[in-house]
Amino acid sequence: MSVIRVKNVSKNFKYWSDHPSSLKTVLVDTLRLKFQFGKMEKLCALQDISFEINQGEFVGIMGRNGAGKSTLLKLISGIYTPSTGSIEVDQHIAPLIELGAGFHADLSGYENIFLNAAILGFGRKATLAALPEILDFSELGDMIYMPVKNYSSGMLVRLGFAIATHLEAPIILIDEVLAVGDAGFQQKCLKKIHELHSKRRTIILITHSPNAVKEHCDRCIVIDNHRKIFDGNASDGVNVYLRHVSVGSNSGTC
Amino acid sequence: MELAFFKPLGIDFFCLGKKFLVFNLVSRNLKIKYRRSILGLFWTLLAPIAMAFVYYFVFQVILNIQVPHYLVFILSGILLWTFFSQTLMEGLESVVGNWGLISKVPIPLQIFPYVGTLTNLVTLLLSLPIIIGAAIIFKTPIGASMVLIPFYFFLLFIMAYSLSFIAGVAFVYFRDLRHLMGIVMQLWFYSTPVIYDENMIPPQYRWVIFLNPVGHIFTGMHTIFINGGWPSLKHASMATIWAIVALYAAILMKKYFFKEVVERI
């Protein structure tokens, strides 16, 4: 059963070159009868992408910098809307584009748990249910009642990861967030992700690390030059990715 | 038909499906604003109250203005205006200022001006005892019209939220609005019956107040606090119409600009 359906999705960013960005310029130019809209240019980020992701799959998305991976992730999580094509998502998504999104430095870790959970789209009940596990996983002890401005970056990551993975989100999007924290914690995170995978949660991981994809993912999608160039078996996908990394670079247009 | 058009938009616009998120963001704002010092609320209210005394001294003591219970008059006016102008000034930067979050999490943009307005509304409600206390001390006639206070607060809330939303979205496109905003708010302050009574304006300039979207709210509130009387139907209905116009403009703006805004900031 597919939970995410991406059909012929393209994404263009429109922007105006020489577009006046201040009201003063607009007013002055209008008075001088010189008002121009500037030239509209299109920046292509993704071109005709289609795939479906089934419940319980662990999919790795690979691609060079600027290939369009993050745009794809933002489209799936609903931050952007596609220019053409459609994206259907059946279940609640927890996007981990940034760990601890919306953490406020002056609030305690405990207060930030509720804030972050609410920002990720969860309600009070779900947050309270996950609270003991979050406290346990983050290993913060009494530090949880201190303002997070006193936390080390490792502690922040632990808390952010604990919140995002213990709330009962059926679909989890992870964007390169595992590259932080010490080795011990990384192992713990991977173990946790495996545990979620075994519970038939759908996981999408965006990464540059071939090993992570080979070891953990069931499937790999490779994006290059704004198009999908490979979709299938993880180790084959990694090979395709490695071959493409060594040649050329992404162009700005499709 | 009308209802069907308004209802789904309204639920979205007032973030009714996101109560837990709204609650958490408002409580975050209040904690940050007030927890740092026990006197947090005191400091927030000190500036408008000090302002009120300055105006009282200038207009009543020096210029001998002919308004009964002028201190109560000015206190209620300034506290309400502070809510309004502060919400608008904060609303201007609310969308751009939360860009870090908006670009990383699917979150409705309107939640930021909304939460800002709610936070300031809490401050206004907490300052209400000061106005009522002053009204009691200075023995202004208190009438049954006090029941209209929530109604006027509601209109002012709609006004402040709608306009700060519009300002917040416009700021994405025009970054120099920051400079303009200060001037606009200053002019707006003096063309609104905050420190003077509407009846003191020469008749040929009354249209300024008539066209002022928030003027009627202030006249209505002054009537309630100073005379204990009922605001005239004309004022009440004009205040309501202006609030609906602002709300409708904001909802239209949301409808036509929204998807683009996320990519523009």
Interface residues (C-beta under 8 A of the other chain):
Chain A: F13 K14 S21 S22 L23 K24 V26 K74 S77 G78 I79 Y80 T81 I93 P95 I97 E98 A101 G102 H104 D106 L107 E111 F114 L115 A118 I119 L120 G121 F122 G123 R124 T127
Chain B: F20 L21 F23 N24 L25 R28 K31 I32 R35 R36 L101 I102 S103 K104 V105 P106 I107 Y173 F174 R175 D176 L177 L180 K259 E260 V262 E263
